[in-house]
Amino acid sequence: MTELYRNWFLASRPWSFIMTAISIGVGGAVAAIDGPFSWTLFAATLLGAVFLHAATNLINDYYDVQKGVDTVAAATAQYRPHPLVEGKLRPKSVLAASCLLFAIGAGIGLWLAAERGWPILTIGVVGVLASLAYTAPPVSYKYIALGEFSVFLMWGPLMVEGTYYVQHQQFSAHALWISIPFGTIVALVLLANNLRDIAHDKSRRIRTIAIVLGAQKGFYLYAALIAAAYLSILVMILAGILSWWSLMVFFSIPIAVSILRIMSETIPKDADARTARLDTVFGVLLLISLIAEALL
């Protein structure tokens, strides 16, 4: 029984929830800077987002396996646990669990919408549809070079602005601008994955940005977006959107330089995991700087 729980836990990819926690945290911190803050509403927002993220991970793995994209030979299965590929979980059970998690997340979203207004419902519906259509037919937009753009929108503007709205029942231009660099770094996790998997994805007749651009131009895009994320932080500090506390984000630059140096030579099997580490450090430093501004 312990092994079964472990397999379900790993199948949900819990390490990826840090991205959601940071996005929700950034939205909450900006809201705290701007006025009253409710920990109850924040906790409900975070919990609902994590349930939807877990559901998304499960249903995406389900369709990737069904389509033959994720296999034992795929790079993804070489460096992280993949209970579905390994045959430790049944596909129908994974699909059912995903539906259950979607239902729980949707239930929390409905409560928030009832408490704070219909825009929350709209944001939730957009998020759920984007999660489902990512790999599920008939859209499956992950396979037509739209995955990175969707990830940017979901973990950037959608989550940050949604969290802000829950607190203040209005949207914020500052929250929107601040969501952009973190959303960009999250999207680069998928771009790194796709750069690594160009040959594999071509063999599965999948179309990604990495395939459209090619390995070299894809890497140039990856490097340019990392530079743009840091530049946007500096511009927002100078424009007064962010405080000088946010200069601490630049402490993550050595990690970015290390990743770029490695990827300029060869794309490692754990390219997405390395990028996720950059995403985590970048995001945590941004969040700390916002909390410092809110408190001080």
C-alpha positions in Angstrom: 0.0 0.0 0.0 2.9 2.4 0.8 4.3 1.7 -2.6 1.0 2.5 -4.3 0.8 5.8 -2.5 4.3 6.6 -3.4 3.6 5.9 -7.1 0.6 8.2 -7.1 2.6 10.9 -5.3 5.4 10.7 -7.9 2.9 10.6 -10.8 1.5 13.9 -9.7 5.1 15.4 -10.1 5.0 17.2 -6.8 8.4 18.9 -7.4 6.6 21.0 -10.1 4.2 22.5 -7.6 6.9 25.0 -6.5 6.2 26.9 -9.8 2.5 27.2 -8.9 3.3 28.2 -5.3 5.7 30.9 -6.5 3.1 32.3 -9.0 0.4 32.4 -6.4 2.9 33.8 -3.9 3.9 36.6 -6.2 0.3 37.6 -6.9 -0.4 37.5 -3.1 2.6 39.6 -2.3 1.7 42.3 -4.8 -1.8 42.3 -3.3 -0.4 42.6 0.2 1.7 45.6 -0.9 -1.4 47.3 -2.3 -3.8 46.8 0.7 -5.6 44.3 3.0 -4.7 40.7 2.7 -6.7 37.6 3.6 -4.7 34.4 4.5 -7.9 32.3 4.2 -8.5 33.5 0.6 -4.8 33.1 -0.2 -4.7 29.5 1.2 -7.8 28.6 -0.8 -6.3 30.0 -4.0 -3.0 28.1 -3.5 -4.8 24.9 -2.7 -7.1 25.1 -5.7 -4.2 25.9 -8.0 -2.1 22.9 -6.8 -5.1 20.5 -7.2 -5.5 21.8 -10.8 -1.7 21.5 -11.4 -1.7 17.9 -10.2 -4.7 17.1 -12.4 -2.9 18.7 -15.4 0.2 16.7 -14.8 -1.7 13.4 -14.6 -3.9 14.0 -17.7 -0.9 15.2 -19.7 1.1 12.1 -18.9 -2.0 10.0 -19.7 -2.3 11.4 -23.2 1.5 11.5 -23.8 1.6 7.8 -23.0 -1.5 7.0 -25.1 0.1 8.8 -28.1 3.4 7.1 -27.7 5.2 10.3 -26.8 6.3 9.2 -23.4 8.0 5.7 -23.4 10.7 4.0 -21.4 13.2 5.1 -24.0 12.2 8.8 -23.8 14.6 11.1 -22.1 12.0 12.2 -19.6 11.7 8.7 -18.2 15.4 8.4 -17.9 16.0 10.9 -15.1 12.7 11.2 -13.3 10.2 8.7 -11.9 7.3 8.0 -14.4 5.0 5.4 -12.8 2.6 5.3 -15.7 5.4 4.6 -18.3 6.9 2.0 -15.9 3.5 0.2 -15.7 3.1 0.9 -12.0 -0.2 2.7 -12.5 -3.1 1.8 -14.9 -3.9 4.4 -17.5 -7.7 4.3 -16.7 -6.9 4.9 -13.0 -4.6 7.9 -13.9 -7.4 9.4 -16.0 -9.9 8.9 -13.3 -7.6 10.4 -10.7 -7.1 13.4 -12.9 -10.8 14.0 -13.3 -11.2 13.8 -9.5 -8.4 16.4 -8.9 -10.0 18.6 -11.5 -13.3 18.4 -9.7 -11.7 19.3 -6.3 -9.9 22.2 -7.8 -13.0 23.4 -9.6 -15.0 23.1 -6.4 -12.5 25.4 -4.6 -12.6 27.8 -7.6 -16.4 27.9 -7.5 -16.3 28.8 -3.8 -13.8 31.6 -4.5 -16.0 32.8 -7.4 -19.0 32.9 -5.1 -17.1 34.9 -2.5 -15.1 37.3 -4.8 -17.0 37.5 -8.1 -17.5 36.0 -11.5 -14.1 37.0 -13.0 -12.6 34.2 -10.8 -14.9 31.7 -12.6 -13.8 33.0 -16.0 -10.1 32.6 -15.0 -10.8 29.1 -13.7 -12.6 28.0 -16.8 -9.7 29.3 -19.0 -7.2 27.5 -16.9 -9.1 24.1 -16.9 -9.7 24.3 -20.7 -6.0 25.1 -21.3 -5.0 22.2 -19.1 -7.3 19.8 -20.9 -6.5 20.9 -24.4 -2.7 20.8 -23.8 -2.4 17.2 -24.8 -6.0 16.0 -25.1 -7.7 15.6 -28.5 -9.0 17.2 -30.6 -6.8 20.3 -29.9 -3.5 18.9 -28.4 -1.9 22.3 -28.8 1.3 21.1 -27.1 2.0 19.2 -30.3 1.5 22.3 -32.6 4.2 24.6 -31.1 1.9 26.4 -28.7 3.0 24.8 -25.4 5.5 27.4 -24.3 3.1 30.3 -24.9 0.3 28.5 -22.9 2.7 27.8 -20.0 3.8 31.5 -20.0 0.1 32.6 -19.8 -0.9 30.1 -17.2 2.0 30.5 -14.7 2.5 34.2 -15.5 -0.5 36.6 -16.0 -3.3 34.1 -15.3 -2.2 32.9 -11.8 -0.7 36.1 -10.7 -3.6 38.3 -11.7 -6.1 35.7 -10.6 -4.5 35.7 -7.1 -4.5 39.5 -7.0 -8.2 39.6 -8.0 -9.1 37.2 -5.2 -7.7 39.6 -2.7 -8.9 43.0 -4.0 -11.7 42.1 -6.5 -9.9 44.1 -9.3 -7.0 43.5 -11.6 -3.6 45.2 -11.3 -1.3 46.6 -14.1 1.6 46.1 -11.7 0.8 42.5 -11.1 0.5 41.9 -14.8 3.9 43.4 -15.5 5.5 41.5 -12.6 4.1 38.2 -13.8 5.9 38.4 -17.1 9.5 37.6 -16.2 8.5 34.6 -14.0 6.0 33.3 -16.5 8.8 33.5 -19.1 11.2 31.5 -17.0 8.6 28.8 -16.4 7.9 28.6 -20.1 11.7 28.0 -20.7 11.4 24.8 -18.7 9.3 23.4 -21.5 11.5 24.9 -24.2 14.5 23.2 -22.7 12.6 20.0 -22.7 11.7 20.4 -26.3 15.2 21.3 -27.4 16.4 18.1 -25.8 13.7 16.1 -27.5 13.9 17.4 -31.0 14.9 14.0 -32.5 12.4 12.1 -30.4 9.5 14.5 -31.1 10.2 14.4 -34.9 10.0 10.7 -34.8 6.5 11.0 -33.2 5.5 13.7 -35.8 5.2 16.3 -33.1 5.7 20.0 -33.9 7.3 22.2 -31.2 8.9 25.6 -31.3 12.3 23.8 -31.0 11.5 21.8 -34.2 10.2 24.8 -36.0 13.3 26.9 -35.3 15.9 24.1 -35.2 18.4 23.4 -32.4 20.6 26.4 -32.9 17.9 29.1 -33.3 15.9 27.4 -30.5 18.9 27.8 -28.2 19.2 31.5 -29.2 15.6 32.0 -28.3 16.2 30.3 -25.0 19.1 32.5 -24.2 17.3 35.7 -25.4 14.3 35.0 -23.2 16.5 34.4 -20.1 18.2 37.8 -20.8 14.8 39.4 -21.4 13.5 38.1 -18.0 16.4 39.8 -16.1 16.3 42.9 -18.2 12.5 43.3 -17.5 13.3 43.1 -13.7 15.8 46.0 -14.1 13.4 48.0 -16.2 10.5 47.6 -13.7 12.8 48.6 -10.9 13.8 51.8 -12.7 10.2 52.4 -13.6 9.1 52.1 -10.0 7.0 49.0 -10.6 9.3 46.9 -8.5 11.3 48.2 -5.5 15.1 48.1 -5.2 14.7 45.0 -3.1 14.1 43.1 -6.4 17.8 43.6 -7.3 18.3 40.4 -5.3 16.8 38.5 -8.2 20.2 39.0 -10.0 21.8 36.7 -7.4 20.4 33.9 -9.6 22.4 35.0 -12.7 25.3 32.5 -12.0 22.8 29.7 -12.3 21.6 31.1 -15.6 25.2 31.5 -16.9 26.0 27.9 -15.9 23.0 26.5 -17.7 23.7 28.6 -20.9 27.3 27.5 -20.9 26.3 23.8 -20.8 23.4 24.1 -23.3 25.6 26.0 -25.8 27.7 22.8 -26.1 25.1 20.1 -25.8 21.5 19.8 -24.5 21.7 17.5 -21.4 19.0 15.0 -20.6 18.0 17.0 -17.5 17.9 20.3 -19.4 14.3 21.0 -18.2 15.2 20.1 -14.6 18.2 22.4 -14.7 16.0 25.2 -16.0 13.4 24.5 -13.3 16.1 25.1 -10.7 16.8 28.5 -12.3 13.1 29.1 -12.3 12.8 28.2 -8.6 15.7 30.4 -7.5 14.6 33.3 -9.7 11.1 33.0 -8.5 11.9 32.6 -4.8 14.2 35.7 -4.9 11.5 37.7 -6.6 8.9 36.6 -4.0 11.3 37.4 -1.1 11.9 40.9 -2.6 8.1 41.5 -2.8 7.5 40.3 0.7 10.3 42.6 2.0 8.6 45.5 0.2 5.3 44.6 1.7 6.7 44.4 5.2 9.2 47.2 5.1 
